[in-house]
Amino acid sequence: MPPTSTKILVTGASGFAGSHLLDRLAGRSPLVAWARPGGRPRPATVDVEWQLVDLLDRTAVAKAVAKTAPSRIYHLAGAPQVDTSWKSVVPHLEANVLGTHHLLEAARRAGRPCRVLVVTSAQVYEMGSPEPLTENAPMLPSSPYGLSKLAQDELAMRAHSEDGLDVVVARPFNHAGPRQSQAFVISSFARQIALAEARGKAADIHVGNLTARRDITDVRDVAGAYVRLMDSAPAGRAFNIASGTAHQMSDLLTRLIAASRAKVRVVEDPDRLRPSDTPVIVGDATRLRTELGWAPQIPIDQTLSDTLDWWRAEVKNGLT
């Protein structure tokens, strides 16, 4: 048996949650971060070895895993959006399912001890219940994105039960915070407010459905949950990551506007409405709390404030 490596590999490391996970892992072990070819690795605050790897290229993935020989893999890469999945079903299936298959296959064939955390989504569940969703909730996705994450989830569980891989599954509910794409609701609100402030005049804030209620956890707490799962979770188990509180979008927008230095007017934009939008989505993370002792630490007001401040800096630096 080859000697055990201590390297930690993070896929999707240039993304929103991936960048915060790199921060969280600072000083732990040699870090290897994957970004897709043609992508732009996000500047990291820690020492990281960046590699450009296409997860859809089976051979390239196998070679990269064999060369790196990680002892731990955090698999965050994939297509992350529910709304775009309606228009681009195949790319979502490729990124989330085929990419995961290639990575798990490479880990199995590498022949080295390696623990893999596969990040799927709360969108694997049947939505519509006002009650918090546990890990035992029916799994019946309502979007192509959710379907792709369910397939990813099943691949991870099969890799453990049939191939004997040391795999854990994370099912995060909505998360937000600094560095998030404007394609997501809180970040979109914050960006529009920051732009209005920079222009120094009244502006419209374009919004979608403000009556929806969502369970939102700060991304830095989510990154902490990933590390806790990697360190302590039993293999072959799935864990929700959620705050347990559903926030109405209109209330979050009101809080952001209250912190704004510009006058804004809220305008409903039909293009921001989804074909299917569940009224309430709230998670139950009791398993993660009781078995591993995780709990969110960052209040929603700090998440909103930090996101707005980050967009203010982005606007000031012309990076919008």
CORRA-V616806 format. One record per pair of residues at least 4 apart in sequence whose C-alpha atoms are under 8 Angstrom apart, sorted by the first residue. I is the first residue (numbers start at 1). J is the second residue. Records with the same first field share a line. If there is no record, write none. Layout:
I = J / J
//
This chain:
1 = 111 / 112
2 = 112
4 = 71 / 112 / 113
5 = 69 / 70 / 71
6 = 29 / 30 / 70 / 71 / 72
7 = 29 / 30 / 31 / 32 / 68 / 69 / 70 / 71 / 72
8 = 29 / 30 / 31 / 32 / 70 / 71 / 72 / 73 / 74
9 = 31 / 32 / 33 / 34 / 70 / 72 / 73 / 74
10 = 18 / 22 / 31 / 32 / 33 / 34 / 73 / 74 / 75 / 76
11 = 18 / 33 / 34 / 35 / 73 / 74 / 75 / 76 / 77
12 = 18 / 33 / 34 / 35 / 36 / 75 / 76 / 77 / 78
13 = 17 / 18 / 19 / 21 / 22 / 33 / 34 / 35 / 41 / 42 / 76 / 77
14 = 18 / 19 / 33 / 34 / 35 / 40 / 41 / 42
15 = 19 / 42 / 77
16 = 20 / 179 / 180 / 181
17 = 21 / 76 / 219 / 220 / 222 / 223
18 = 22 / 76
19 = 23 / 42 / 44
20 = 24 / 219 / 220 / 223
21 = 25 / 220 / 223 / 224 / 226
22 = 26 / 31 / 44 / 46
23 = 44 / 45 / 46
24 = 223 / 224 / 227
25 = 29 / 227
26 = 46 / 47
27 = 46
30 = 47 / 48
31 = 47 / 48 / 49
32 = 48 / 49 / 50 / 51 / 68
33 = 48 / 49 / 50 / 51
34 = 50 / 51 / 52 / 53
35 = 39 / 40 / 41 / 50 / 51 / 52 / 53 / 54
36 = 52 / 53 / 54 / 55
37 = 52 / 53 / 54
41 = 50
44 = 48
53 = 60 / 61 / 64
54 = 60 / 61
55 = 60 / 61 / 95 / 98 / 99 / 100 / 102 / 103
56 = 61 / 94 / 95 / 98 / 99 / 102
57 = 61 / 102
58 = 62 / 102
59 = 63
60 = 64
61 = 65 / 102 / 103 / 106
62 = 66 / 102 / 103 / 105 / 106 / 107 / 110
63 = 67
64 = 68
65 = 69 / 70 / 106 / 107 / 110
66 = 106 / 110
69 = 110 / 112
70 = 114
71 = 112 / 113 / 114 / 115
72 = 114 / 115 / 116 / 117 / 230
73 = 114 / 115 / 116 / 117
74 = 116 / 117 / 118 / 119
75 = 100 / 116 / 117 / 118 / 119
76 = 118 / 119
77 = 95 / 96
78 = 92 / 95 / 96 / 99
79 = 91 / 92 / 95 / 96
80 = 145
81 = 85 / 145
82 = 86 / 143 / 144 / 145 / 146
83 = 87 / 274
84 = 88
85 = 89 / 92 / 143 / 144 / 145
86 = 143 / 144 / 145
88 = 92
89 = 93 / 144 / 145
90 = 94
91 = 95
92 = 96 / 97 / 144 / 145 / 148
93 = 97 / 98 / 145 / 148
94 = 98 / 99
95 = 99 / 100
96 = 100 / 148 / 149 / 152
97 = 101 / 148 / 149 / 151 / 152 / 155
98 = 102
99 = 103
100 = 104 / 152 / 155
101 = 105 / 152 / 155
102 = 106
103 = 107
104 = 108 / 156 / 159
105 = 109
106 = 110
107 = 111 / 112 / 114
108 = 112 / 163 / 165
114 = 165 / 166
115 = 165 / 166 / 167 / 168 / 230
116 = 165 / 166 / 167 / 168 / 230
117 = 167 / 168 / 169 / 170 / 226 / 229 / 230
118 = 153 / 156 / 167 / 168 / 169 / 170
119 = 169 / 170 / 171 / 172
120 = 124 / 149 / 150 / 152 / 153 / 169 / 170 / 171 / 172
121 = 146 / 149 / 150 / 170 / 171 / 172 / 173
122 = 171 / 172 / 173 / 240 / 283
123 = 127 / 141 / 142 / 145 / 146 / 149 / 150 / 173
124 = 139 / 140 / 141 / 146 / 147 / 149 / 150
125 = 133 / 137 / 138 / 139 / 140 / 141 / 146
126 = 137 / 138 / 139 / 140 / 141 / 142
127 = 140 / 141 / 142 / 278 / 281
128 = 278 / 279 / 280 / 281
129 = 133 / 280 / 281
130 = 280 / 281 / 282
131 = 282
132 = 244 / 281 / 282 / 283 / 284
133 = 137 / 282 / 283 / 284
134 = 240 / 283 / 284 / 285 / 286
135 = 238 / 239 / 240 / 284
139 = 150
140 = 147
141 = 146 / 147 / 150
142 = 146 / 147 / 276
143 = 147
144 = 148
145 = 149
146 = 150
147 = 151
148 = 152
149 = 153
150 = 154
151 = 155
152 = 156
153 = 157 / 169
154 = 158
155 = 159
156 = 160 / 167 / 168 / 169
157 = 161 / 167 / 168 / 169 / 236 / 237
158 = 162 / 163
159 = 163 / 164 / 165 / 167
160 = 164 / 165 / 166 / 167 / 235 / 236
161 = 165 / 236
166 = 235 / 236
167 = 235 / 236 / 237
168 = 229 / 230 / 233 / 234 / 235 / 236 / 237 / 238
169 = 236 / 237 / 238 / 239
170 = 226 / 229 / 238 / 239 / 240 / 241
171 = 238 / 239 / 240 / 241
172 = 222 / 240 / 241 / 242
173 = 215 / 216 / 217 / 240 / 241 / 242 / 282 / 283
174 = 214 / 215 / 216 / 217 / 242
175 = 216 / 217 / 218 / 219 / 222
176 = 180 / 186 / 187 / 216 / 217 / 218 / 219 / 303 / 307
177 = 187 / 218 / 219 / 220 / 303 / 304 / 306 / 307
178 = 187 / 303 / 306 / 307 / 308 / 310 / 311
179 = 307 / 310
180 = 184 / 187
181 = 187 / 188
182 = 187 / 188 / 191
183 = 187 / 188
184 = 188
185 = 189
186 = 190 / 252 / 253 / 304
187 = 191 / 307 / 308
188 = 192
189 = 193 / 205 / 207 / 253 / 256
190 = 194 / 256 / 304 / 307 / 308 / 311
191 = 195 / 308 / 311 / 312
192 = 196 / 205
193 = 197 / 205 / 257 / 260 / 262 / 264 / 308
194 = 198 / 260 / 308 / 311 / 312 / 315
195 = 199 / 312 / 315
196 = 200 / 201 / 202 / 203 / 262 / 263 / 264
197 = 201 / 260 / 261 / 262
198 = 315 / 316
200 = 262
201 = 262 / 263
202 = 262 / 263 / 264 / 265
203 = 262 / 263 / 264 / 265
204 = 264 / 265 / 266 / 267
205 = 264 / 265 / 266 / 267
206 = 266 / 267 / 268 / 269
207 = 266 / 267 / 268 / 269 / 272
208 = 268 / 269 / 270 / 271 / 272 / 273
209 = 249 / 268 / 272 / 273
210 = 248 / 249 / 250
211 = 248 / 249 / 250 / 279
212 = 248 / 249 / 277 / 278 / 279 / 280
213 = 246 / 247 / 248 / 249 / 279 / 280 / 281
214 = 245 / 246 / 247 / 248 / 249 / 280 / 281 / 282
215 = 242 / 243 / 244 / 245 / 246 / 247 / 281 / 282 / 283
216 = 242 / 243 / 245 / 246 / 247 / 300
217 = 221 / 222 / 242 / 243 / 296 / 300
218 = 222 / 296 / 298 / 299 / 300 / 303
219 = 223
220 = 224
221 = 225 / 295 / 296 / 297 / 298
222 = 226 / 241 / 296
223 = 227
224 = 228
225 = 229 / 241 / 294
226 = 230
227 = 231
228 = 232 / 233 / 292 / 294
229 = 233 / 292
232 = 292
233 = 237 / 292
239 = 285 / 287 / 288
240 = 283 / 284 / 285 / 287 / 288
241 = 283 / 284 / 285 / 288
242 = 282 / 283 / 284 / 285
243 = 283 / 284 / 285 / 295 / 296
244 = 282 / 283 / 284 / 285
245 = 282 / 283
246 = 280 / 281 / 282
247 = 251 / 252
248 = 252
249 = 253
250 = 254
251 = 255
252 = 256 / 304
253 = 257
254 = 258
255 = 259 / 301 / 304
256 = 260 / 304 / 305 / 308
257 = 264
259 = 305
269 = 273
273 = 277
285 = 289
286 = 290
287 = 291 / 292
288 = 292 / 293 / 294 / 295
289 = 293 / 294 / 295
290 = 294
298 = 302 / 303
299 = 303
300 = 304
301 = 305
302 = 306
303 = 307
304 = 308
305 = 309
306 = 310
307 = 311
308 = 312
309 = 313
310 = 314
311 = 315
312 = 316
313 = 317
314 = 318 / 319 / 320
315 = 319 / 320
//
